[in-house]
């Protein structure tokens, strides 16, 4: 089985197409010239989101597969796409049910930990799951490690600054011309050390177009 896991903190309004693209790339990457199709393994994409994205229901975990539209017959088990929306997960409803969580659901304890590692529910669960306790201890060490915290905060600041720069440049782009504006954004991102693959994810340009702009710098 091939699994791709992504954690998204902000809604960039491209999750569905982004998800299909990365799922397809991971699925396709299993094949080399001359390989038979039966080499292809089940490929799963898991999106962990810190925002509500699927507004059609209140479930925190939704799974999508390929099915026939009328009969709901499953075409294949080789594809799964999961959306996990942490804001829809209310830890209060699990108070007093920690033992049941540990025994019946291997995923839920980790999702509760990701959402709020300091919650009372998580503290109780930690006593029963060694790996979760180790993760909590590692987080505690990190929070008291000044150098590690500085690196983390510096990275977060860089991300926020870059997002602000992109939004500002995007506004300017609308005024000066979409194509010219996008190229200015890409040049700025390249100068600031952002990789081509990351720029592809954040813009409408493909890799070849970005490489061409890179040569002009």
C-alpha positions in Angstrom: 0.0 0.0 0.0 1.1 3.5 -0.8 0.1 6.3 1.5 0.4 10.1 1.1 -0.4 12.2 4.2 -0.7 16.0 4.1 -1.5 18.4 7.0 -3.0 21.7 5.9 -3.3 24.7 8.3 -5.1 27.1 5.9 -7.7 26.7 3.2 -5.9 27.4 -0.1 -9.1 26.6 -2.0 -7.5 24.0 -4.1 -7.8 20.8 -2.0 -9.8 18.7 -4.3 -7.7 19.2 -7.4 -4.5 19.1 -5.3 -5.5 15.9 -3.7 -6.4 14.2 -7.0 -3.1 15.4 -8.5 -0.9 14.0 -5.7 -2.9 10.8 -5.5 -2.5 10.2 -9.2 1.3 11.0 -9.1 1.8 8.5 -6.3 -0.3 5.9 -8.1 1.6 6.4 -11.4 5.0 6.5 -9.8 4.8 2.8 -9.0 5.1 1.9 -12.7 8.2 1.8 -14.7 8.6 1.0 -18.4 7.7 -2.6 -19.1 6.0 -3.2 -15.7 2.6 -5.1 -15.7 -0.4 -3.3 -14.4 -0.8 -5.8 -11.6 2.2 -4.2 -9.9 0.0 -1.3 -8.9 -0.8 -1.2 -5.2 -3.6 0.4 -3.3 -2.9 4.1 -3.0 -4.3 6.2 -0.2 -4.3 10.0 0.3 -5.0 11.4 3.8 -5.7 15.1 4.2 -5.6 16.3 7.8 -7.1 19.8 7.8 -7.1 22.5 10.5 -10.2 24.0 9.0 -13.7 22.9 7.9 -13.7 22.1 4.2 -16.6 19.6 3.5 -19.6 21.6 4.5 -22.2 19.0 3.4 -21.9 17.1 6.7 -20.5 17.4 10.2 -18.4 14.2 10.2 -14.7 14.8 11.1 -13.6 11.9 8.9 -14.9 11.3 5.3 -13.6 8.6 3.0 -14.0 8.7 -0.8 -13.7 5.8 -3.3 -14.6 5.1 -6.9 -18.2 3.8 -7.3 -20.8 3.4 -9.9 -23.1 6.4 -9.8 -26.5 4.6 -9.8 -25.8 1.3 -8.1 -23.0 2.3 -5.8 -21.0 -0.7 -6.9 -17.3 -0.2 -6.0 -15.1 -0.1 -9.1 -11.9 -0.8 -7.3 -10.3 -0.8 -3.8 -7.0 0.7 -5.2 -8.1 4.3 -4.5 -9.0 6.0 -1.2 -9.0 9.7 -0.4 -9.6 10.7 3.3 -10.4 14.1 4.6 -10.0 14.6 8.3 -11.2 18.0 9.6 -9.9 18.7 13.1 -12.3 21.6 13.9 -15.3 19.1 13.6 -13.7 17.0 16.3 -15.2 17.9 19.7 -13.0 16.3 22.5 -15.6 17.1 25.1 -17.9 14.4 23.8 -15.3 11.8 24.5 -14.8 12.5 28.2 -15.4 9.4 30.2 -15.2 7.2 27.1 -11.4 7.1 26.9 -11.1 3.4 27.4 -13.6 2.7 24.6 -11.6 5.0 22.3 -8.4 3.2 22.9 -10.0 -0.3 22.4 -12.1 0.5 19.3 -10.4 3.3 17.4 -6.7 3.4 16.6 -7.0 6.7 14.7 -9.1 8.9 17.0 -6.5 9.2 19.9 -4.0 10.6 17.5 -6.4 13.1 16.0 -7.4 14.3 19.5 -3.7 14.7 20.2 -3.1 16.7 17.0 -6.0 19.0 17.8 -5.3 19.6 21.5 -2.4 17.7 23.2 -3.2 19.3 26.5 -6.8 18.2 26.8 -8.0 16.1 29.7 -9.2 13.4 27.3 -5.7 13.1 25.7 -4.0 13.0 29.1 -6.1 10.0 30.1 -5.5 8.2 26.7 -1.8 8.8 27.0 -1.7 6.5 30.0 -2.9 3.7 27.9 -1.0 4.3 24.6 2.8 4.2 25.0 3.4 5.8 21.5 1.1 8.7 22.3 2.8 9.2 25.6 6.2 9.3 23.9 4.9 11.8 21.4 3.6 14.0 24.2 7.0 13.8 25.9 8.8 14.8 22.7 6.4 17.8 22.3 7.2 18.8 25.9 10.9 18.7 25.3 10.5 20.7 22.1 8.4 23.4 23.9 11.2 23.9 26.5 14.1 23.8 24.0 14.7 27.4 23.2 16.7 26.8 20.1 14.2 24.4 18.6 11.4 26.8 19.5 13.2 29.7 17.8 13.7 27.6 14.7 10.0 26.7 14.7 8.8 30.3 15.3 11.2 31.6 12.7 9.7 29.1 10.2 6.2 30.1 11.1 7.0 33.7 10.7 8.6 33.0 7.3 5.4 31.2 6.2 3.1 34.0 7.4 5.4 36.6 5.7 5.4 34.7 2.5 1.6 34.4 2.5 1.3 38.1 3.1 3.7 38.8 0.3 1.8 36.5 -2.1 -1.5 38.1 -1.2 0.0 41.6 -1.7 1.6 40.6 -5.0 -1.7 39.0 -6.1 -3.6 42.2 -5.5 -0.9 44.1 -7.5 -1.2 41.4 -10.2 -4.9 42.1 -10.7 -4.1 45.7 -11.3 -1.1 45.3 -13.6 -2.2 42.1 -15.5 -2.6 38.6 -14.3 0.2 36.9 -16.2 2.8 39.6 -15.5 1.8 39.6 -11.8 2.1 35.9 -11.5 5.6 36.0 -13.0 6.6 38.7 -10.5 5.3 36.5 -7.7 7.2 33.5 -9.0 10.5 35.5 -9.3 10.1 36.7 -5.8 9.5 33.2 -4.5 12.5 31.9 -6.4 14.8 34.6 -5.1 13.6 33.8 -1.6 14.6 30.2 -2.0 11.3 28.6 -2.4 11.6 25.4 -4.6 10.0 24.9 -8.0 7.7 22.1 -6.8 6.3 24.2 -4.0 5.7 27.1 -6.4 3.8 24.7 -8.7 1.5 23.9 -5.8 0.8 27.6 -5.0 0.4 29.0 -8.6 -1.3 28.2 -11.8 2.0 27.7 -13.6 3.5 24.3 -14.5 7.1 23.2 -13.8 8.3 24.1 -17.3 7.0 27.6 -17.1 8.6 28.2 -13.7 11.9 26.8 -14.9 11.8 29.3 -17.8 11.2 32.2 -15.4 14.0 30.9 -13.2 16.5 31.3 -16.1 15.5 34.9 -16.5 16.5 35.8 -13.0 
